[in-house]
């Protein structure tokens, strides 16, 4: 099985295998423009390979469906203490 994470130049862990995302777990989404959004993974999207997240931002919360080709990056889950 391929590794689920890679490391960026900032030493942040990037999730490369979206099949290993865990529902109801918090992740950081990085938009194509570089904005980071705290989000919760909701499950696979309707399109093959897509994923549904519930994103939280200062402007409000909402559902976001992304596909690997959309330019979004999923960063490793937020660890709870």
C-alpha positions as CSV (number, residue, x, y, z in Angstrom):
1,X,0.0,0.0,0.0
2,X,1.3,3.5,-0.9
3,X,2.1,6.0,1.8
4,X,-0.8,8.2,2.7
5,X,1.3,11.3,3.4
6,X,4.1,13.3,1.9
7,X,6.1,16.2,3.3
8,X,6.0,19.7,1.8
9,X,8.8,22.2,2.0
10,X,7.2,23.6,5.3
11,X,7.4,20.1,6.8
12,X,3.6,19.9,6.8
13,X,2.2,16.4,6.0
14,X,0.1,16.3,2.8
15,X,-2.5,13.6,2.4
16,X,-1.9,12.0,-1.0
17,X,-4.2,9.0,-0.7
18,X,-7.7,10.4,0.0
19,X,-9.0,6.9,0.5
20,X,-7.3,6.9,3.9
21,X,-9.1,10.1,5.2
22,X,-11.2,9.3,8.3
23,X,-14.8,10.6,8.6
24,X,-15.5,13.2,11.3
25,X,-11.7,13.9,11.6
26,X,-10.4,17.4,11.4
27,X,-8.1,18.3,8.5
28,X,-6.7,21.5,7.1
29,X,-7.6,22.3,3.5
30,X,-5.2,24.5,1.5
31,X,-6.9,26.3,-1.4
32,X,-5.2,26.8,-4.8
33,X,-4.6,30.5,-3.7
34,X,-2.9,29.4,-0.4
35,X,-5.7,30.0,2.1
36,X,-6.0,27.4,4.9
37,X,-9.4,26.2,6.1
38,X,-10.1,24.1,9.1
39,X,-12.5,21.4,8.0
40,X,-14.0,18.1,8.9
41,X,-14.0,15.2,6.4
42,X,-17.5,14.1,5.7
43,X,-16.9,11.2,3.3
44,X,-16.4,10.5,-0.5
45,X,-18.1,12.8,-2.9
46,X,-20.6,11.8,-5.7
47,X,-17.9,12.0,-8.4
48,X,-15.2,9.3,-8.3
49,X,-12.2,10.4,-6.4
50,X,-13.8,13.5,-4.9
51,X,-14.2,14.2,-1.2
52,X,-16.7,16.2,0.9
53,X,-15.6,18.4,3.7
54,X,-17.4,20.7,6.1
55,X,-15.2,23.8,6.1
56,X,-15.0,26.5,8.8
57,X,-14.0,30.0,7.9
58,X,-14.5,33.5,9.4
59,X,-17.1,34.2,6.6
60,X,-19.1,31.2,7.7
61,X,-19.3,27.4,7.6
62,X,-20.2,25.3,4.6
63,X,-19.9,22.1,2.6
64,X,-17.1,21.8,0.1
65,X,-16.7,19.0,-2.4
66,X,-13.2,18.9,-3.9
67,X,-11.5,16.6,-6.5
68,X,-7.7,16.0,-6.7
69,X,-7.5,18.0,-10.0
70,X,-9.2,21.1,-8.3
71,X,-5.8,22.2,-6.9
72,X,-6.7,21.8,-3.2
73,X,-4.3,20.2,-0.8
74,X,-5.4,18.2,2.2
75,X,-3.0,18.5,5.1
76,X,-2.7,15.8,7.9
77,X,-5.4,15.5,10.5
78,X,-5.5,17.8,13.4
79,X,-4.3,15.9,16.4
80,X,-6.4,16.0,19.6
81,X,-4.7,15.9,23.0
